[in-house]
């Protein structure tokens, strides 16, 4: 780099104005005349450029979608090679920052799960600038695919949804059932599938404050039946006359499930994924019977009939007073 200006003071003295540079560090200072250029051996001719603390005086544009991709030009002072730019908590590495000169740099805004203003700063070896603001605008969410496309009606299967426009407080629905959101990034949402009483395919959609994603083939999730498990029967005793309301709690209960008390089928009143409400059948035999649930969706090694191991599924018939 040539000095910005040079003044010859005498045969042994020159005053020069250091040129601007984008690189901090030590450089050699040389003098050239008609007979040649001065030597750079030793340290007597060293000049150390130090990086100033950068400043931001402007940003254009001042907003862009949460999906990212907006080309942003930042103006200020003290920009040097190796500068990084932060949009909120997202740091753009120096390899993705184009420093045009000491007062201009350009960068592509990253995707964000934050809707609204975020702080933008420039950092160099000289320090970090005061922040300016970039406003993220919300867009309609889209769903492109699921990493897991089937799971048990019991729910709790981890599913990663890929798409765009995902932001904080987005919700996920498997048809009308809301899933538990585990993690959100701008392009993925990790959820736990909700329990359901419906066996078969459902549509997975994402909703933010702007809109709900369209139904697409890539968002199809299929529920398969699980072996029902009876965890409790309440109450666990009743008259042989029958017609008493009993709630059976457990998992794997689906629409169309049937319930037997011993070999007698009960009348089903209501089914949820974890509870079945029935009225007891009448019997002529007092004593304890097993309460079993059959969801009729057994496949392969997955039986459809609950196991009768232990006492959790016991119901005791008692004879009424004559």
N, C-alpha and C positions, 0 to 999 in steps of 0.2 A: 504494500500500500504506500503510495506517495503521500508525503506530509501535505496537510491542507494548505500551508503557506510556509515559506522559508525566507528568513532574513539573515544576510551575511553581516555579522558584526565586525569580524576581523579575520585575519588569516588563521586564527586559532579558535574562533567562536562563531557558532551559528544558532539562531533562534528558529525553532520549527514548531508548528501547531500539529499535534498528533491527529491523524485521521481517525474517523469513526470505524469501528469494526464490529462484527457479530460474534467474534471469538474472544473470550477472556483468557488471559494467560500471558506468558513472557514471550516477547519478540526481540529480534536483533534490530538495532538502528544502524543504518549504513549511510555513508555520504558518497556520492558519485560526482566526479568532475571529468574533465576531458581526458585525464590520464588513467582513470580507472575507478574502482569502488573500494571503499575501506574494508579492512578485515573484520570478521565476526568472531574471532577467537577470544576466549575468556568471557568475562561477565561485564566488562566495563561498558559495553555497548547495549546491555540489556535494558528493556523497558517493559514493565508489567502492566498489562491492562486488567483492571478490576471491574467486576460486573456491578453496576448500580442496582438498587432495588427497582424493579420494573413498576411502571404505573399504567393504568388503563384510563384513557380519556374518552373512548367511544366503542360501541359494538354495533355491528350491523349484519343482518337484521336483529331486532331485539326479541323475536319470538320464533317458535317453530313447533312442529308436532312432537308428541311424546315418542313417536316411532323413530325419531332422530333423522339424520341425513341432511340437515340444513347446513349449507356452507356459510360460515360465519367469519367476518373480518373484524379483527380487534385492532384498534389504534391506541397508541400510548407512547411510552418512552422506555428505554432500557431493555429492549428485546434483543436477545442474543441467541446464537445457535445452542441447541440443547434445551430450549424453553419447553415447559409443559403447561398445559391448560387444564383447569378443573371446572367441571360443570356440577355443582353440588358435590357429591361424594365420588363422582366418576372422574378419574384422572386420565387425560389424553396424553399418551407418551410422546416424547420429543420426536420420535420417528414418524408421527402422524401430525406434527405441527410444522407448517411452512412459514419460516421467518423470512419475510421479504426484505426488510431492513430494520433498523433499530426502532422504528415507530409503527411498523405494520406486520401483522402475522395473520394467517388464515388457518382455520380448523373446521372440521365437520362435527356438528353437535351430536353427541351420543344419544341413543334411546334412553328414556327415563320412565320410571314408575311414578314419578312425582308430577302432579299437575299444578301449574302455576310457576311462580318465580323461583329460580335457584341462583345461588351465588356463583359468579364466574371470576376466576383469578388466574393470573399468569405467574409462574414460578421459574426462577433461574438460580444459578449459584449465588446471585446477589441477594436473593430473598424472594418474598411473595408479595405481589401487589395487593392493594386494597381491592375489595370486590366490586363488581358491577352486576347487573341483574339480566338474566335471560328467562323469558317466560315460556313455559311449555304449555301447549294447547292440546286438549284431549281429542282423540279420534275414535271412530267406531272400532270395537275389538273384532278380530277375526280368529277363527280356529282352523288350523290346517291338518293337524293329526294328533293322535293319542299314542303314547308309547305302549300302553296296555289297553287292549280292546275288549277284554272280557273279564268278569270277576264274579264272585259269589254274591248272592242276595243278602248275605250277612253283612256286607259292606266292609269298609276298612282297607280296601285294596288301594295301594299308592298308584296314582295315575299322573303322568306328566303331560300336560296339554301344551302343544306348540302352536304359536300363532303370532299375532301382533296386537298392539294397542292395549296391552295389559298394564294396569296402573294400580296404585294402592287402593285398597278397599274394593277391588273387583270381586264379584261373587261368581260361583260356578254352580250350574244346575244340571242334574241328570234327569231329564224331563222336568218334572215339577219339584224334585227333591234337591235341596241345597247340600252341596258337598262341603267338607271341612277343608279350608285352604291352609296349606302348610307353608308355602313359599311362593313369592311372586317376583319375576324378573320381567323386563319389557317384552320378552318373547316366549316365556314359559310360565306356566302356573302348575305347581305341584299340589294335588289334593288327595284326600281320602274319600273313596266312593261312599255314598250314603247307603244305609240298609234299605231294602225295599221288599214289598210283597209281590212284586211283578217279575216274572221270569220272561226274558226276551230282550230285544234291542231297545235302547233309549238314546235320545239325542243329548249330547253334551254341549252346553252353550256357556259363554262368558258374558257377564253384564258389568258395565261400568256406568258412571253417572251420565254418560252420553247415549249409550244404546246397548242392545243385546246382539251378540254375534249371530250371523245367519246359520241356519241348519245346513250342515255339509256332510258328505259321506265320510270324510276324515274324522268327524266328531261322533261316530257311532260307537256305542259301548253296549255289549251284550251281557245281561245278567243270567247266570246259570244257577240252578238250584243247589243247595247245600244240604247235607244230612241234618235234619232238625235235632235239636238238643232240648230236652225238658229239664229245666233247672229248679222249678218249684211248681206246686199246685196249691192254690189258695181259694177257698179253704181246702184242707186235706181230708176232711171227713164230711159225710152227708148221709141223708136217709136213703134207704132202698127204694123209697117212693119215687125218687128222682126229681127232675125239674128244678134243681138248685143251680144257681149261677156260680160258675167256677172260672177263675182266671189262671191260665197256664202260662208261665213265663219261661223264656229261653231264647233260642236263636234259630234261624233257618225257616221261620214260618212264612208261608206265601199264600197268595190267593188260591182257593181250591183245596187247601189243606183239610184233612179230616182228622178227627180225634176219636179214639176208642178208650173206653173204660173196661179193661179186660177185653172181652170180645164184643162189647156193646158199643155202637157208635153214638156219640153225643151230637147234639144239635149245635152247630157253630153260629154264634151271634156276630162276632167281630174278629178280624185278623189284623195285627200289625206285625212288623218284622220280629218283635220280641214278646208279644203277648197274643194269646188266643182266648177269647171269652166264649164259654159254652154253657149249655144247660145239661145237667147230668141225666143219663138214661136211667130208667127204672130197672130194678133187678129183684129177683127173689132170693138172692144169696148174699147174706151179710158177710163182711170180711174185706180184706185188702186186695186191691187190684192194681195193675200197672196202667198208667195213663200214657198212651203213645200218640205221637203226631206223625202223620204221613203226608208229605207234600207232593207226592206223585211225580217228582222230577229227578229221581235217581238215575245216574248215568255211570256206566262202567263200575268203578270201585266206590262210587259215591251212592250209598243206599238212601232211599227216600223215607225210610221208617226210622223213627228215633229208637235208640237203644234203651233197654229197661234195666240197666245196671245201677245198683244202689237203691236208695229210698226216696230220692228227690221227686220221683214221678209216682209215688204211691198215693192212692186214695182209698180211704177206709169207708165202706158202706156199713151203716149201723141200722139195726132194725128199729122201726118206730114203735112207740108204746101202743099196744093193741087197744 
